[in-house]
Amino acid sequence: MKKDEIALQKALESHNFLNEIDLTTNIILKGHLLVEESLYELLSQTVLDTQSLEDANLRFIQLTYIAKSLIQLENPKNLWACIVKLNQIRNKVAHNIDKEKLNQMIIDFSLLNQDSKAARKAYDMNDEIGMMKIGLAYILGTLEGITFSAKP
């Protein structure tokens, strides 16, 4: 193959790959970003030097475990497990895992949140988008509540 043909082939592959981004993928990636922002916000309420927190440039999973170590939770069931599972799902999406494995991970994520009637309904209907949205709403709402109660 000539260089021009190789370049054209690569461009077509990239174009096709970008067109494969569906609503579920979009929700996963954006939801992950929102949770990451919420974790930073929560930690900024608990540390003395927020600039050092920002300068550390911590990864999502590091933020999760630092927050978990600092925050004593009495009630929010499975919050940290949901956040860890979300990170695993995001990593699989980012590294282009096959759809079948992703579906199972989304189901596992939803099963962590089965106390919610809406989560059970989305699970029963095998609604991936619904399962992700409900799980993200649970995580974000709980983190916001914790952050609000941590504010001086």
Protein Blocks (a to p, Z undefined) as FASTA:
>chain_A
ZZklmmmmmmmmmmmmmmmpcfklmmmmmmmmmmmmmmmmmmmmmmmblmlmmmnopafk
lmmmmmmmmpccfklgoklmmmmmmmmmmmmmmnopafklmmmmmmmmmmmmmmpmklmm
mmmnopaklmmmmmmmmmmmmmmmmmmmmpZZ
